[in-house]
Amino acid sequence: MRIGMMLDMYKPHISGVTNYVSLNKRALEAAGHEVSVFTFGAEGPEPDEPGVYRTTGVPLAESGFYLGFRYRRAMRLRLQEMDIVHVHHPFLSGGLALRYCRHRNIPIVFTNHTRYDLYARVYLPMIPDPLSRTFLQAYMPSFCREVDLVIAPSPGIQRVLRDLGVGSPIEVLPNGVDLAPFLNPPEPVSREALGLRRDDLALIYVGRLGLEKNLTFLLRTLAGVRAAAPNVRLVLVGAGPESDNLRGLAQSLGIGEAVHFVGSVPYREVPRLLAACDAFVTASVSEVHPLSVIEAMASGLPVVGMDAPGVADTVSDGVDGFLAPNDAAAFSAKLTRLVLDDALRRQMGAAARVKSQTFDIRRTSAQVEAHYRALLDRPQVTRTSRWNSTWRQLLDRLT
C-alpha cells in the first residue's frame, strides 16, 4: 500500500503530531507499506528519513511553521501516486488533499490532533472568541464531509468535533507511542545532574513551554504544594516562547530554586529523565491525545492533570493519577495528596504502566491499517462537490 501523510509542518519541528506521524510511518513501513510525508519547509535532502517531500513555504518568525498554498509540481505528482492519503492538519494540508486527490478518487483520512478553538484563543487574542468559533463551525463540518474517514484520538475530541457541528461519522482511535524505551529505560539521568537532592520529590513536565500549556498555573500551584511539602521540586523539560516568563514567575513566587529548566533535549534522553523522577504533572487543557502523558505512564509515573479532553481520556482519576478542575485550590489539593503518600504513588505508578500498553504504536498502527484497507476495499463513488469540479482539475493541470 502506498500511503501519503500530509501535514503543515514536520521534523525538525518537534511536536506531538510530528512525533506521532514519524512513529506511525515507521510502524507502517515495518508492516511492508510505502509511506511518504508531504509537508512545507526548506527543501533539501532528508538523510535521516527517506520519503519526505517538502515544498518551500514562507517561514513564520521562529515558529518552525512555513506558510504555503500549493505543492511544487513534482511533489504533487508524487502525491497523486498514493493509494490513500492521511491528513493531519485540516487547513493548508487538508485543502490541498481535497484539491489534488479528491477528483482522482484517492481516499482521504483526517485525524484531528489539535484543539483549534483553544489555540485561536491563545495565539489570536485579537480575534473575538465568537468569530473564531464561527469560522471553525463553518469550516470543520464542511471539510469533514468531504473526506472519507474522520478520526478523533480520544472520546473527548470526538465531543469537541460534535460541538463544532461535525455530523460525519467519527472513529475514535488513539495515537500510538513507541513504549519500548519507556517500559525498559536505560540508566536514569542522575538526580544530581538535574540539581536535585537525595530526599527531593521530583515532579516532571515534558513538552513545549507555550501559553497553551498553562504552565503559569502549574508554577502557582507548585508554590502552594511546597508549603505542605518543601522537598517538592519541578523539572521542566522543553523549550518555547514562555521560557523567560516562567523563569521570572518562579523567582517572583519564591520558588526559583525549586524549578529546574532543563531545556530542549534529544528525544532519546526523555526516557532517562522520566525514570529519574517521581510523578508527571501537566496543567494543559489544550491536549488532544497527550503523548508525553502516555510516555510518563509507561515509565511508571502517576500523572496529575486537568479534567479536560485528552488528559481525562487517558488518566483514570484515583487509579493511575489524579484529575482536577481548572482551579488552583483543587489542583494543589490533589497534587499535595500524591506527593505526601509514597505508597499511593507506587500503586498509581504501577497502574499507569499497565494502562499505557493500550497505546502501543504497533497496536494502534494495525488499527489504522485496517481502516485504510476497508476504505480501499469499498466501491469508489465519484463525489460531486465544490472541491471536485472542472475548475479544480484545470487548476491542478496548470500549477
N, C-alpha and C positions, 0 to 999 in steps of 0.2 A: 504494500500500500504506500502511495506517495502522499505524504501529509505536509501541509503548509501551515506553519504557525505565524500569525500576523499580530504584531504589537507595535505600539508607538515608540517604545524605547527598549533597548536590550543591553546586555553587558557591553562595556564595563560598568554601566549604571547598575547600582545594587538596589534591589527591592524584592519584596515577597513575590511579585509577579515574575520578574526576570529569573529569580531563583527557581520558582516552580516550573516555568517553561523549560529551563535548562535541564532540570531533573526529569521532567516528563519526556523531553526529547531523547535523553539517553536511555530511558526505560523502553521507549517505543523502538528505538534503534536496536536495542538488545533483543527485542522480540522479532527483529527481522524487517522492520519497516524503514523506509527512506524518509527522513524528516528534514524539512528546510524551514529556516526562520527568515521572515521578511520584515524589515524594520527601517527606520531612518537613522542617520548618523553619518559620521565621517567614513567615506568609502576607503577600502584598503583590504589587504589580505587578512584572513582570520586564521592565524597559525594554530591557535589552541582549540578551535572548534570549526570544523568544516561545515558547509551547508548553511552559512549565514549570509544573507544578501541585504545590502544597505543601499538606500538612495540618499544622497546628500540633502540635508534639510538645513533650515536656519536655526542655529543654536540659540536657545533662550537663556541668556545670562549663564550662571554656573549650575543650572538645574540638571544638566545631563539630558535635557529634552530637546529634540530637534523638530521643528515645525515643517511639515511637508504635506502636499496635497495630491501628489501623483508619484508613481514609480517610474524610474527610467525604463526604457523600452525592454532591454534585455531581462530586467528583473520581472517586469510584468509578464513577459512571455514565459519565463520560468514558472511564475505563479500559476499560469493557466495550464501548466502540465500536471498540476496536482490532482489527485483523486478526490481529496477532501481538504477543506480549509478550516482552521480553528482560529477564531478571532479572540484576542484577549484585551482589547480596548475598543469601545464601541464607536468612537467619534471619527478620528482620522482613519485608523486601520479598518474599522467597521464599514465606513463609507466606501473605502477602496475595495474591500471584499465584495460588496454589492455591485460596485461599478465594473470590476474586472471579472468576476466569477459568476454572478447571478445569471446572465444571459447565456452562459456556457453550461448551465445546469451542474456546476460543481457544488456539492453540498457544503453549506456553511454552518459551523458550530460557533456559538458565542458563549464564553464564560464571563460572568460579571464579577470582577475581582475587587471592585472599589466602591466605597460609599461616596458616590459623586455628589450627593446632596450635602454631606458634611465637608467635603473638600472645597466645594464652592463657598461655603460659609467661612472657612478658614482663610483661603487664599484669594478669594474675590469678595472681600467685605464691602466693596463699593457697590456691589450688585445686591439689591434687596432680596431677602430670602424668598418672598413670593415670586419674584421674577425668575430666579434661578430654578425654583421648583416648577414653575410653569413651563420653562424650557425642557426640563427633564420629563415632565408629564406629556409633553408633546413629542419629544424625540424617542424616548426609550420604548414606549408601546409600539410605535411605528417601526422602529428598527428591529425589534424582536419579532414582529410579524413577518419580516422579510427573510429572516434566517431559518434554517431547518431544525435547529435544536438550540434551546437556551439552557445553560447550566448555572445553577447557583451553588457555590461551595458550602453553603450551610442553610438550614431552615430559616434562620433569621434573615439572611439576604433574600431568600425567596419571598419572605413577607415584605421586605423593603421594596422589591420589584413590584409586587402586587399593589402596594400602597401608591406606587407611581403610576399605576394604571395598566401594567403589563398583563394582558389577558392570555398570552400564548402559553402553551404547556411548558413547564419548567421542571427539569430534572435536578434533584439535589444530589450532588456528587462532590465529596471533599477533595480539595487539592492534596496531593501527596507529599511526603517528606522521605528523604533517604535517612532512615532511622539508624542504620548500622553504626555510624561514627558516634552516635549519642548513646545507644544502648551499650556499646563496648568502647568507651572513650580511651584515648591514650592517657598517659600520665597527666593529671590535672596541673594547671598552672599553680605555682606556689603562691600561697596566700600572701607571703611577704612581698612578692613581685607586684601584687595588687595593692600594697600598702595596708594590708590587714594584719591585725594582731591575732595571737593564738586563740583568744577567747571571744573574738568578734563573731557576730552572727551576720553573714553576708547575704544581702538581697541583691539580685542582679536583674537588669533590664538590658535587652539586646534589641537594637532597632535604630531607626532614623531619629535624630534629635530635631524634630519638627513640631510646629504648632499643633498639628493634627493629633499628635501623640499625647497631648495633655500632661506633659511632664512637669509643668509648674504645680499642678495639683498633686502629683506624686511627691515632689520635694516638700510641699507644705504638710502633707500627711506624715512624711518621714519625721519632720520636726516634732510632731505630736507623739509619734510612736517612741521616739528616743527619750521622751520624758518618763516613760514606763520601763524602757529597756535601753539604757545608754550605750550598750555594746553593739547596737544595730548599725550597720553601715550599708551604703548603697553603691553598687558598681554599675556604672553606665557604660555600655559598650555600643559604640556607633558614633556617627558624625551627622552634622546637619546645621541648618541656619540658626537654630536656637542654642547652640553650644555656649556662646559667650553670655547670653542672657541667663542661662541656667547656672553658670558658674557664679555670676553676680547675685542671683537669687539665693543660692546656697550660702554664700557669705553673709548676706543680709539676714538670713534666718538663723544664723549662728551654727550652721551645720556644715560649713565649708570643709572641715577636716573629716567629715563622715561621708562625703560624696566623692567617689573616685572616678574620674573621667578617663576611661581607657582609650577612647577614640576609635577610629575605624581599624579593624583587624582583618587579616585574611580569613575567609570563611572556614578554612581547615582548623583555625585556632578556636572557633566558637565552642566545640565540644569540651575542650580543655578548660575554658573559662567557666562554663556551666558546671562542670564537675567539681570546681573549686568552691562553689557557693552553696547556700542552704535553701533558698527559695527564690522563685521568679515573681516579679511584680510588673504590672502594667496598668496604667490609668487610661489607656486609649479607648475611645468609644467609636473609632472610625474603622475598626478592623472588619474584614470580610471573612477571612479564614486565616487566623494568625499563625503562620508557620513557626515563628520564634517561640510561641507558647507551646506548640507541639514538640519542638526540639527540646525545650526545657523539661517537659513532662517525660520524654524519652530518657532524659538524663536523671530521672528520679527526683525532680524538684516539684514540690507543690506550688500552685500558682494562686496569687491573689490578683484579681482583675475586676473589671466593671461588668455589671449585669446588663450587657448590651449585645446586639447581634455580633456574631463572630466569636468573641471570647466566651459568651454564655452558651454558645453552641458546642464549645469544646470542653469547657471545665464544668464538672458537676459540683455544685455548691455543697460543701460539707463532706465530700467524698475524696476528690483529688485536689482540692483547693477551696478557695472562698470567692464568692461573687458579692459585690457590694454596689449599691446605687451610686449615682454621681453626687455623693455627699461626703464631705471630708470627715465628719464625725463617724459615719457608718464605716467608711473605708478604713479609717485609723483603728476602729474597734476590732475589726476582723483581722487586720494585719497584726495588731498587738497580740491578739489571742494566739495567732500562729507562731509568732516569734518567742512567746513565753512558754510554749508547750512542746518540748523536744519529742515526746512520744507521738503526738499528733502529727508533727512534721514528717516523721519517719513513716507513719501509717499512710498519710496522704501521698507522700512521695512514691511509695510502693504502688499505690493505686494508680497514680499518674503514669508510671512506667507501663503498666498493663494497658491502660486506656490508649496510650499513644500508638500502639500497634494497629489500631483501627485505621490509621492514616499512612501506613507504609506505602511508599511510592509504587512498589510492584503491584500491590492490590488495587490502588486507585487507577494506575495506568491501564491495567487489564479491563477495568470497568469503562474507561474512556474508549479503549479499543473496541469493546463490544458495541458501544453506541455508534462508533464510526461504521462498523460493519453493517449494523442494522440500517443506517442511512443509505449505504451503498447498495444494499440488497433490495431496498424498496423501489417500486417503479418510479422513474423520474417523470415529473409532470412539469412542463414548461410554465412558469408563472408569468402572468401579465400584471405589471405594476409600473409605477413611475420610475422604478430602478431598472426595469427591463424593457427598454424602449429602443426604437430605431436610432434616436439621437444618442443614446448612451453607446450603442455599438459603433456608431460613426466616430464618436469622440475616442473610443477605445482604439480605433484604427489610426487615428491622426496623431496620437500622443505617444 
